[in-house]
Amino acid sequence: MGFWENETCEYCGGPIIERRVTLHRKVRGGYVQVENVPSGVCRECGTRYYAANVLKTIQESVRGRRKADREVCMPVYSL
């Protein structure tokens, strides 16, 4: 039995399924990407849900308590 099994979305009532997702966040004036994040995702509207322990790990990662796996350069465009 999975963590999100039999759970429903609080917004639309759709079923929540377990997926691995990528998060992009702005942190201290820069951007970070967190990959392979376990998440519950509503099959109907796409709302994402995260377990408390996952959020704690993300917080520790972006605060620099964990070493980044890699760094990437990305192009920036202005219109």
Secondary structure, DSSP 8 states (H G I E B T S, - for coil): --TTTT-B-TTT--BEEEEEEEEEEEETTEEEEEEEEEEEEETTT--EE--HHHHHHHHHHHTTSS--S----------
